[in-house]
């Protein structure tokens, strides 16, 4: 059987990384709120898909995140075996490292599975 050909979207997701952009208003404090309602990853124990809304809120300093790069980055979790807690903490840590914001909050609001609803909040 031959090697599966990747589609252009799969290639873009595989190469995804967070892209910081210069803050257009660095002298003004303001809050950026982003909601990503179609986050998916895989349960590291069962392999079942987990679905969540990832909410990001931050006050930028010198950088903001380019939104297409954020979308592709978040989609890169879809085939990863990773817990709710780890995925939310990784997203927080990588945004913090890339943007160095004045404040940052990431909430992973995972859809109920097995009658259990999990919300993970990481903030500084």
C-alpha positions as CSV (number, residue, x, y, z in Angstrom):
1,X,0.0,0.0,0.0
2,X,1.4,3.4,-0.9
3,X,2.0,6.3,1.4
4,X,-1.0,8.5,2.1
5,X,-0.8,11.8,0.3
6,X,-1.3,14.8,2.7
7,X,-3.7,17.5,1.8
8,X,-2.7,21.1,2.0
9,X,-4.6,21.7,5.2
10,X,-2.9,18.7,6.9
11,X,0.5,20.0,5.8
12,X,-0.3,23.5,7.2
13,X,-1.4,22.0,10.5
14,X,1.7,19.8,10.7
15,X,4.0,22.9,10.2
16,X,2.0,25.1,12.6
17,X,3.6,27.4,15.1
18,X,2.5,30.4,16.9
19,X,3.4,33.6,15.1
20,X,3.9,36.8,17.2
21,X,3.0,40.1,15.5
22,X,4.0,43.5,16.7
23,X,1.3,45.1,18.9
24,X,-0.2,47.9,16.9
25,X,-1.0,49.9,20.2
26,X,1.8,49.0,22.6
27,X,1.2,52.2,24.7
28,X,-2.4,51.2,25.4
29,X,-3.5,48.4,27.7
30,X,-6.4,46.4,26.1
31,X,-7.7,42.9,26.4
32,X,-7.9,40.4,23.5
33,X,-10.4,37.6,23.9
34,X,-10.3,34.6,21.6
35,X,-12.7,31.6,21.6
36,X,-11.9,28.4,19.7
37,X,-15.0,26.2,20.0
38,X,-13.8,23.3,17.8
39,X,-10.7,22.1,19.8
40,X,-10.1,18.4,19.7
41,X,-7.5,16.0,21.1
42,X,-7.4,12.3,22.0
43,X,-7.7,10.8,25.4
44,X,-4.3,9.3,26.3
45,X,-5.9,6.3,28.0
46,X,-8.8,5.3,25.8
47,X,-8.0,7.0,22.5
48,X,-11.6,8.5,22.4
49,X,-11.8,12.0,21.0
50,X,-12.2,14.9,23.5
51,X,-13.8,18.1,22.4
52,X,-13.5,21.5,24.0
53,X,-13.8,25.2,23.7
54,X,-10.5,26.9,24.3
55,X,-10.8,30.5,25.6
56,X,-7.8,32.8,25.5
57,X,-7.8,36.2,27.1
58,X,-4.7,38.3,27.3
59,X,-3.3,41.9,27.6
60,X,-0.5,42.2,25.1
61,X,2.8,43.9,25.7
62,X,4.9,44.1,22.5
63,X,3.3,41.2,20.6
64,X,-0.1,39.9,19.6
65,X,-0.8,36.4,18.1
66,X,-1.5,36.1,14.4
67,X,-4.9,34.4,14.3
68,X,-4.3,32.0,11.4
69,X,-1.2,30.7,13.1
70,X,-3.2,30.3,16.3
71,X,-5.9,28.4,14.5
72,X,-3.4,26.0,12.9
73,X,-1.5,25.6,16.2
74,X,-4.7,24.6,18.1
75,X,-5.7,22.2,15.3
76,X,-2.3,20.5,15.7
77,X,-3.6,18.9,18.9
78,X,-6.4,16.9,17.1
79,X,-4.4,13.7,16.7
80,X,-2.4,13.9,19.9
81,X,-3.0,11.6,22.9
82,X,-3.0,14.3,25.6
83,X,-5.0,15.0,28.8
84,X,-7.3,18.0,29.3
85,X,-4.9,19.3,31.9
86,X,-1.7,18.9,29.9
87,X,-3.2,20.4,26.7
88,X,-4.5,23.5,28.5
89,X,-1.2,24.0,30.3
90,X,0.9,23.6,27.1
91,X,-1.3,26.1,25.2
92,X,-0.8,28.5,28.1
93,X,2.9,28.0,28.3
94,X,3.6,28.3,24.6
95,X,1.4,31.5,24.3
96,X,3.2,33.0,27.3
97,X,6.6,32.2,25.8
98,X,5.8,33.4,22.3
99,X,3.9,36.6,23.3
100,X,5.3,37.6,26.7
101,X,1.9,39.3,27.5
102,X,1.2,41.5,30.5
103,X,-1.5,39.0,31.5
104,X,-2.8,35.7,30.1
105,X,-5.6,33.3,30.9
106,X,-6.4,30.1,29.0
107,X,-9.5,28.1,29.8
108,X,-10.1,24.6,28.4
109,X,-13.8,23.9,28.7
110,X,-14.1,20.2,27.8
111,X,-17.4,18.7,26.7
112,X,-18.9,16.2,29.1
113,X,-17.9,12.6,28.5
114,X,-19.1,9.8,30.8
115,X,-21.2,12.4,32.6
116,X,-18.1,14.3,33.7
117,X,-17.5,18.0,32.7
118,X,-14.0,19.3,33.1
119,X,-12.9,23.0,33.0
120,X,-9.2,23.7,33.3
121,X,-8.1,27.3,33.9
122,X,-4.5,28.5,33.8
123,X,-3.6,32.2,34.3
124,X,-1.0,34.6,35.3
